[in-house]
Every structure is written in C-alpha cells, then in structure tokens.
Amino acid sequence: MDKLSPAILESFGINSAKKEKGHYLCNTGSGPMKLHITPESPEAIHLQHSIKEYLAKEGFPHTGRYQLTKTGQPYISVGRETYVMTKVPKPHNETDFENETEALKAAQALAHFHIAAQSMPQAIQLSQPLPEIYTRQMKELSQMGKQVRRGSRLSDFDVLFIKHAPQYGEIMQDSINRLAKTNYARLHSKAISQGSLCHNALKEENLLATNSDTYIINFAEAEIDLQLCDLAALIRRYAQRSSKSIPINRLLETYSKIAPLPHEAVDIIYALLIFPWAFMKIITQYYSKKRNWTPNGLINRMDTILAERESYEKYVQELHF
C-alpha cells in the first residue's frame, strides 16, 4: 500500500490498495473503491456529496457516491493533501460514443438524472442566461479581431482567425436571434426558481458505462440551469466525437421517452447546438494573456474544427421532433 498513511487506511477502512495512474484502487469492507487526491476545498466536496446523496434519494444513485470516513466526512486531509474515496462500478469504462449502445445509454442516464435533479434543495450556483453569455462572447470575438489587426505581424493562426471570424460571428448572432424567438427566457427563469440541476461537464470521462447502467460522475461544475443545456451539450459532444451513426432525432427521442421535453424544446436545442463553442474556446486559449500552449498544436486543432464544421452543421440541421 505504497505511500498511503495509516491515518488514511484507518479512516476509510482500507484492507488493501493498488496504485494506479492518478489514483488507488482499494478493497474495503464496502467493496471496491477509488481513492485519489482532490484539489477541491472541503466546502466543494461537501456540496458534491450533498448533490449525490440527494440524487440517490430521488432515484438516481449512479453518481460515484463518496465513501464516508469513520468520522462521517466525505474526505480526509493529510498534511496539505485532501483525499476522497468513491464507489467504483465493476466493470466500467468511459463511454465510447462510437458504440451506439453506450451513446444511447448515456442519453437515457441523462434523462433519469434530470428527473431526479429537478428540485435541488442545496445552495448551488445559478447559471447566467445564455443570451448574456453569447453576447459577451460576441464582444470578445470583436475585441480579439481588433487586437489581431493592430499587430505588426500575423501568425498562421492569426490568418486563420481573420479569415473565419466573420462567418463565426454571423453564426453566433444567428444563435442569439433564434433564442430570442423561443420561450427560453421563461423556461430558464422557471428552472432557476425550482432548482433544476445541470451537470455542465458531460465528457466521456464523466460518463462511465457499465454492463447495465451509465454512471454520471464529477459534479464540480454543476449549476442550477435549464436542463436542455445539458441535453444540447451531450448531443454536441456526440456529434464532435463520433462518426454520427445515430441520427440526432433518435438521441432526442431516447431522452424524451424518459424525460418528456417542453414545448419549443427543439428550437432552443437547435439554437444552442449551432453556437460555435469549439471555435470560441480555441481562439480564447490562443489569445489569452496566460498562454500555456504549443502554437502548432492549436493551429492543428483549429484546422480540425474548421474542417469538421460542415459535417457538424449538416448533422444538426436534421433536428426535428
């Protein structure tokens, strides 16, 4: 049990532990567990713990719930490090979006999670309305354009940015205009007032596929928000990370059979899907003052985003309900 202190072993009741990359696989009296160091504060851990326990009470236990210490805490601090232990589903893997069964199971799990998370009693951060976020992103796009044009020399990335920024600015405005024509504002206000939880980080590593279920883990970025945002995020992730063998409407129908969608849901989801998050993310990384990147790597990623946009748009345009 390499480098695990007696205090950790005793506190979590660990019988044996095997060191893996970035964590320990532990055997305890409660079954197999995953132990790892977390950068999160005790307050953030307690909040995630309360979310997971509430979801379990409401019928969605597949969240990687925390194993409590003998003193009833969901963590233990040893020196400057904080450890948490979570229950490990066996066997499991990160959801593979090229696997149709796993992708559809992820949509079903999201629906079950959303039903359980419609009225969260915890004090969780509230989301900003998307039109405000989108408008701010448009201003940032404009500011970056002015910044690039003031430069004395253009990099290869700058050339790509100048060439494609006007098109993406039009797409962003289209998304804003489409949202304005829907009942998004009313639905978002209702979601805030009733405490609807969104996961906000539906990546493959946070969607663990087992033989029977999909676990949704890691609620560090969760907010009270309109849950259609989560559904749009899952569809976007699928469209960007797979060959798109599952028709977009089948994904939507798989979700809605469990969690029926509100009126105008498709119009809202379409507006969310066309917003160019990938483009904005990469240019923000490149032009950020805190640069921590390899220029050639970001140019390659920009090329990939630009090359895949047509295929992505074609997939999204098939949306109807």
Summary of the structure (lengths in Angstrom):
residues: 321
radius of gyration: 21.6
end to end distance: 54.1
largest distance: 65.4
contacts: 967
relative contact order: 0.12
helix: 52%
strand: 14%
